[in-house]
Amino acid sequence: MKELVEVIAKSLVDFPDEVVVTESENEKGTLLELRVAQSDMGKVIGKQGRIAKAIRAVVKAAASKEDKKVIVEIMQ
């Protein structure tokens, strides 16, 4: 799932070298934290959070195939 988020984020931003995805496990499932350059934050979130919702939907669909729960958070 980490690689999926990286590929999606890198295709959206102007500075793909600054895209960092960290993966950790907690009691709720797998947590993926996405960090991008400050100037690219709007491109990853989108108007009214539409792109962020789409990223989460794609990851959720891929995770459901493996019977996992994955949470995507966009960090500053």
C-alpha positions as CSV (number, residue, x, y, z in Angstrom):
1,M,0.0,0.0,0.0
2,K,2.9,2.3,0.7
3,E,4.1,2.1,-2.8
4,L,0.6,2.8,-4.2
5,V,0.4,6.0,-2.2
6,E,3.9,7.1,-3.3
7,V,3.1,6.5,-7.0
8,I,-0.2,8.5,-6.8
9,A,1.4,11.4,-4.8
10,K,4.5,11.6,-7.0
11,S,2.3,11.9,-10.1
12,L,0.4,14.8,-8.6
13,V,3.1,17.1,-7.2
14,D,5.8,19.4,-8.7
15,F,8.5,18.1,-6.3
16,P,8.3,14.3,-6.4
17,D,11.6,13.9,-4.6
18,E,10.0,15.4,-1.5
19,V,7.2,12.9,-1.3
20,V,7.7,10.7,1.8
21,V,5.3,7.9,2.9
22,T,5.8,6.3,6.3
23,E,4.0,3.2,7.3
24,S,3.2,2.1,10.9
25,E,0.9,-0.4,12.6
26,N,-1.6,0.5,15.3
27,E,-4.7,-1.1,16.9
28,K,-6.9,0.2,14.1
29,G,-4.8,-1.2,11.2
30,T,-2.0,0.2,9.1
31,L,-1.4,3.9,9.2
32,L,0.2,5.6,6.1
33,E,1.5,9.2,6.6
34,L,2.0,11.1,3.4
35,R,4.3,14.1,3.5
36,V,4.9,16.5,0.6
37,A,6.5,19.9,0.0
38,Q,4.5,22.7,1.5
39,S,3.8,24.2,-2.0
40,D,2.4,20.8,-3.2
41,M,0.0,20.4,-0.3
42,G,-3.0,21.9,-2.2
43,K,-2.4,19.6,-5.1
44,V,-2.5,16.5,-2.9
45,I,-5.6,17.7,-1.0
46,G,-7.5,19.2,-3.9
47,K,-10.6,21.5,-3.8
48,Q,-12.7,20.6,-0.8
49,G,-10.5,17.5,-0.2
50,R,-11.6,15.7,-3.3
51,I,-8.2,14.4,-4.3
52,A,-7.4,13.3,-0.8
53,K,-10.8,11.5,-0.6
54,A,-10.0,9.8,-4.0
55,I,-6.5,8.7,-2.8
56,R,-8.1,7.2,0.4
57,A,-10.8,5.5,-1.7
58,V,-8.2,3.8,-4.0
59,V,-6.1,2.7,-1.1
60,K,-9.1,1.4,0.8
61,A,-10.2,-0.6,-2.2
62,A,-6.8,-2.1,-2.7
63,A,-6.6,-2.9,1.0
64,S,-10.0,-4.6,1.1
65,K,-8.7,-7.1,-1.5
66,E,-6.1,-8.2,1.1
67,D,-8.6,-8.0,4.1
68,K,-6.6,-5.2,5.7
69,K,-7.6,-1.8,7.1
70,V,-5.4,1.1,5.9
71,I,-5.7,4.7,7.0
72,V,-4.1,7.5,4.9
73,E,-3.2,10.8,6.7
74,I,-1.7,13.8,4.9
75,M,0.8,15.5,7.2
76,Q,2.5,18.9,7.0
